[in-house]
Amino acid sequence: MVTVKKMVLDILKPHRPNALEFCLGVAAVGADYRVQLTVLEMDEKTESLRLQVEGAALDFEAIHGAINTLGGSLHSIDEVEVHSGAGTD
């Protein structure tokens, strides 16, 4: 079985929700998701973010949906870690 363990995403979002609320919203779509957010740039209306999500088996569609629901826009997938086969934790 192939599972996605880590993704680093480039996101553009409005100032609201704030960084904590945004992380909580993304983390809520998975049972064991660990989410780290870094604000890279800010202007009058938006923030550019580096969002790192880790977990046992990430669901990209659910994460992408949460980002959109929270008002964010996915610019790129900058890093991915995928494991294949049994016993590859």
C-alpha positions as CSV (number, residue, x, y, z in Angstrom):
1,M,0.0,0.0,0.0
2,V,1.3,3.5,-0.9
3,T,0.7,6.3,1.6
4,V,1.5,10.0,1.7
5,K,3.2,10.8,4.9
6,K,4.2,14.4,4.4
7,M,3.4,17.4,2.1
8,V,4.7,20.9,2.0
9,L,2.3,23.3,0.3
10,D,2.6,26.9,-0.9
11,I,-0.7,28.6,0.1
12,L,-2.1,32.1,-0.4
13,K,-4.8,33.1,2.1
14,P,-6.5,36.2,3.4
15,H,-5.6,37.5,6.9
16,R,-8.7,35.9,8.3
17,P,-8.8,33.2,9.5
18,N,-5.5,33.7,11.5
19,A,-2.6,31.2,11.4
20,L,-3.8,29.2,14.4
21,E,-7.4,28.9,13.1
22,F,-6.1,27.9,9.6
23,C,-3.9,25.1,11.1
24,L,-6.7,23.8,13.3
25,G,-9.0,23.7,10.3
26,V,-6.5,21.7,8.2
27,A,-5.6,19.4,11.1
28,A,-9.2,18.6,11.7
29,V,-9.6,16.7,8.4
30,G,-7.3,13.9,9.6
31,A,-7.2,11.8,12.8
32,D,-3.4,12.2,13.4
33,Y,-2.4,15.2,11.2
34,R,0.5,17.4,12.4
35,V,0.4,20.8,10.8
36,Q,3.1,23.4,10.8
37,L,2.5,26.9,9.2
38,T,5.1,29.5,8.4
39,V,4.1,33.0,7.1
40,L,6.5,33.8,4.3
41,E,5.0,37.2,3.2
42,M,2.2,39.5,4.1
43,D,0.6,42.4,2.2
44,E,-2.4,44.5,2.9
45,K,-4.9,41.7,2.2
46,T,-3.2,38.3,2.0
47,E,-0.5,36.1,3.4
48,S,1.8,33.7,1.6
49,L,2.3,30.5,3.7
50,R,4.4,27.4,3.8
51,L,2.1,24.7,5.2
52,Q,3.6,21.4,6.2
53,V,1.2,18.5,6.9
54,E,2.4,15.1,8.3
55,G,0.4,12.0,9.2
56,A,0.1,8.2,8.8
57,A,-1.9,8.5,5.6
58,L,-2.6,12.0,4.3
59,D,-5.7,12.6,2.2
60,F,-4.8,15.3,-0.3
61,E,-8.3,16.0,-1.5
62,A,-9.5,16.5,2.1
63,I,-6.6,18.8,2.8
64,H,-7.2,20.8,-0.4
65,G,-10.9,21.0,0.4
66,A,-10.1,22.4,3.9
67,I,-7.7,25.0,2.5
68,N,-10.4,26.2,0.0
69,T,-13.1,26.2,2.7
70,L,-10.8,28.4,4.9
71,G,-10.4,30.9,2.0
72,G,-6.9,29.7,0.9
73,S,-5.6,29.0,-2.5
74,L,-3.1,26.2,-3.2
75,H,-0.2,27.6,-5.4
76,S,2.0,24.5,-5.4
77,I,3.0,21.3,-3.8
78,D,6.6,21.9,-2.9
79,E,7.6,18.6,-1.2
80,V,6.0,15.2,-0.8
81,E,7.1,12.1,1.2
82,V,5.4,8.8,0.1
83,H,5.9,5.4,1.6
84,S,5.3,2.2,-0.3
85,G,4.8,-1.4,1.0
86,A,4.3,-3.0,4.4
87,G,6.4,-2.0,7.4
88,T,7.6,1.4,6.0
89,D,6.7,3.7,8.9
